[in-house]
Amino acid sequence: MSVFVLKEGKVSLAVGAQPKDALLFAPSKQAAQAIQEDRARWKRESELLRERFALAARR
């Protein structure tokens, strides 16, 4: 999936971490897929954190 970044007035292919002031964009179908993947990743990470906190609280 191609994600593009607009920073300092130049558009380029986004590679790696981008600064907070950069504007990221993708074609609409790809953007929807990226958002869906990001939400799924966030959900997995949240569940992992909850499990770790529960384990730490039991100790």
ROSE-4610 file (N, C-alpha, C; in Angstrom, 1 decimal, always signed):
// ROSE-4610
residu = [M/M/M/S/S/S/V/V/V/F/F/F/V/V/V/L/L/L/K/K/K/E/E/E/G/G/G/K/K/K/V/V/V/S/S/S/L/L/L/A/A/A/V/V/V/G/G/G/A/A/A/Q/Q/Q/P/P/P/K/K/K/D/D/D/A/A/A/L/L/L/L/L/L/F/F/F/A/A/A/P/P/P/S/S/S/K/K/K/Q/Q/Q/A/A/A/A/A/A/Q/Q/Q/A/A/A/I/I/I/Q/Q/Q/E/E/E/D/D/D/R/R/R/A/A/A/R/R/R/W/W/W/K/K/K/R/R/R/E/E/E/S/S/S/E/E/E/L/L/L/L/L/L/R/R/R/E/E/E/R/R/R/F/F/F/A/A/A/L/L/L/A/A/A/A/A/A/R/R/R/R/R/R]
num = [1/1/1/2/2/2/3/3/3/4/4/4/5/5/5/6/6/6/7/7/7/8/8/8/9/9/9/10/10/10/11/11/11/12/12/12/13/13/13/14/14/14/15/15/15/16/16/16/17/17/17/18/18/18/19/19/19/20/20/20/21/21/21/22/22/22/23/23/23/24/24/24/25/25/25/26/26/26/27/27/27/28/28/28/29/29/29/30/30/30/31/31/31/32/32/32/33/33/33/34/34/34/35/35/35/36/36/36/37/37/37/38/38/38/39/39/39/40/40/40/41/41/41/42/42/42/43/43/43/44/44/44/45/45/45/46/46/46/47/47/47/48/48/48/49/49/49/50/50/50/51/51/51/52/52/52/53/53/53/54/54/54/55/55/55/56/56/56/57/57/57/58/58/58/59/59/59]
x = [+0.8/+0.0/+0.9/+0.6/+1.4/+0.7/+1.5/+1.0/+2.0/+1.4/+2.2/+2.2/+3.3/+3.4/+3.7/+3.0/+3.3/+4.0/+5.2/+5.9/+6.8/+6.8/+7.6/+7.3/+6.0/+5.6/+5.9/+6.5/+6.9/+6.1/+5.6/+4.9/+5.9/+6.0/+6.9/+6.2/+6.8/+6.3/+6.7/+5.8/+6.1/+6.8/+8.0/+8.8/+9.2/+8.9/+9.3/+8.4/+8.9/+8.2/+8.2/+7.1/+7.0/+6.8/+7.2/+7.0/+5.5/+5.2/+3.8/+3.2/+4.0/+3.4/+3.3/+3.6/+3.5/+2.1/+1.6/+0.2/+0.4/-0.2/-0.2/-1.5/-1.4/-2.6/-2.4/-3.5/-3.5/-4.7/-4.7/-6.0/-7.1/-8.3/-9.4/-9.6/-9.5/-9.6/-8.4/-7.3/-6.1/-6.1/-6.6/-6.8/-7.7/-8.8/-9.8/-9.1/-8.4/-7.7/-6.6/-5.9/-4.9/-5.5/-6.7/-7.4/-7.8/-8.4/-8.9/-7.7/-6.6/-5.4/-4.9/-4.9/-4.4/-5.3/-6.6/-7.6/-7.4/-7.2/-6.9/-5.6/-4.6/-3.3/-3.5/-4.2/-4.5/-5.2/-6.2/-7.0/-6.2/-5.3/-4.4/-3.4/-2.9/-1.9/-2.6/-3.9/-4.6/-4.9/-5.3/-5.6/-4.3/-3.2/-1.9/-1.6/-1.8/-1.5/-2.5/-3.7/-4.7/-4.3/-3.8/-3.4/-2.1/-1.2/+0.0/-0.3/-1.2/-1.6/-2.3/-3.2/-3.9/-2.9/-1.9/-0.9/-0.1/+0.3/+1.1/+0.3/-1.0/-1.9/-2.0/-1.9/-2.1/-0.9/+0.3/+1.5/+1.6]
y = [-1.2/+0.0/+1.2/+2.2/+3.4/+4.5/+5.1/+6.2/+7.3/+8.5/+9.7/+10.7/+11.5/+12.5/+13.8/+14.9/+16.2/+16.9/+17.3/+18.0/+19.1/+20.2/+21.4/+21.6/+21.4/+21.7/+20.7/+19.6/+18.5/+17.2/+16.6/+15.3/+14.2/+13.2/+12.0/+10.8/+9.7/+8.4/+8.3/+8.0/+8.0/+6.7/+6.8/+5.7/+5.9/+5.0/+5.1/+6.1/+6.5/+7.4/+8.8/+9.5/+10.9/+11.9/+13.1/+14.1/+14.4/+14.9/+15.2/+16.2/+17.2/+18.2/+17.8/+16.5/+16.0/+15.6/+15.8/+15.4/+14.1/+13.0/+11.7/+11.5/+10.9/+10.6/+9.4/+8.8/+7.6/+7.6/+6.9/+6.7/+6.2/+6.6/+6.3/+4.8/+3.9/+2.5/+2.0/+2.5/+2.2/+2.9/+4.1/+4.8/+4.1/+3.6/+2.8/+1.6/+0.9/-0.3/+0.0/+1.1/+1.5/+1.8/+2.5/+2.8/+1.6/+0.6/-0.6/-1.4/-1.5/-2.2/-1.5/-0.2/+0.6/+0.3/+0.3/+0.0/-1.4/-2.4/-3.7/-3.8/-3.2/-3.2/-2.5/-1.4/-0.7/-1.6/-2.3/-3.2/-4.3/-4.9/-6.0/-5.5/-4.3/-3.7/-3.4/-2.9/-2.5/-3.8/-4.9/-6.1/-6.7/-6.6/-7.0/-6.2/-4.9/-4.1/-4.5/-4.7/-5.1/-6.4/-7.4/-8.6/-8.5/-7.6/-7.4/-6.7/-5.7/-5.1/-6.0/-6.9/-7.9/-8.8/-9.3/-10.2/-9.5/-8.2/-7.5/-7.3/-7.1/-6.8/-8.1/-9.2/-10.5/-10.8/-10.3/-10.6/-9.9]
z = [+0.0/+0.0/+0.0/-0.8/-0.9/-0.1/+0.8/+1.6/+1.3/+1.0/+0.7/+1.8/+1.8/+2.9/+2.2/+2.8/+2.4/+3.5/+3.3/+4.4/+3.7/+4.3/+3.7/+2.3/+1.9/+0.5/-0.5/-0.1/-1.1/-0.8/-1.8/-1.7/-2.0/-1.1/-1.4/-0.8/-1.1/-0.6/+0.9/+1.8/+3.2/+3.6/+4.2/+4.6/+6.0/+6.9/+8.3/+9.0/+10.2/+11.1/+10.4/+10.6/+10.0/+11.1/+10.9/+12.0/+12.2/+13.3/+13.7/+12.7/+12.2/+11.4/+9.9/+9.6/+8.2/+7.9/+6.7/+6.3/+5.5/+6.1/+5.4/+4.7/+3.5/+2.7/+1.8/+1.4/+0.5/-0.3/-1.4/-2.2/-1.3/-1.5/-0.6/-0.2/-1.1/-0.7/+0.2/-0.2/+0.6/+2.0/+2.0/+3.3/+4.2/+3.7/+4.5/+5.0/+4.2/+4.6/+5.7/+5.5/+6.5/+7.8/+7.8/+9.1/+9.7/+9.0/+9.5/+10.1/+9.5/+10.0/+11.3/+11.3/+12.4/+13.6/+13.4/+14.5/+15.1/+14.2/+14.6/+15.4/+15.0/+15.7/+17.1/+17.1/+18.4/+19.3/+18.8/+19.6/+20.2/+19.4/+19.9/+20.9/+20.7/+21.7/+23.0/+22.9/+24.1/+24.9/+24.2/+24.9/+25.6/+24.9/+25.5/+26.7/+26.7/+27.9/+29.0/+28.7/+29.8/+30.4/+29.6/+30.1/+31.0/+30.6/+31.4/+32.7/+32.7/+33.9/+34.9/+34.3/+35.2/+35.8/+35.0/+35.5/+36.6/+36.4/+37.4/+38.7/+38.5/+39.7/+40.6/+39.9/+40.7/+41.5/+41.1/+41.8/+43.2]
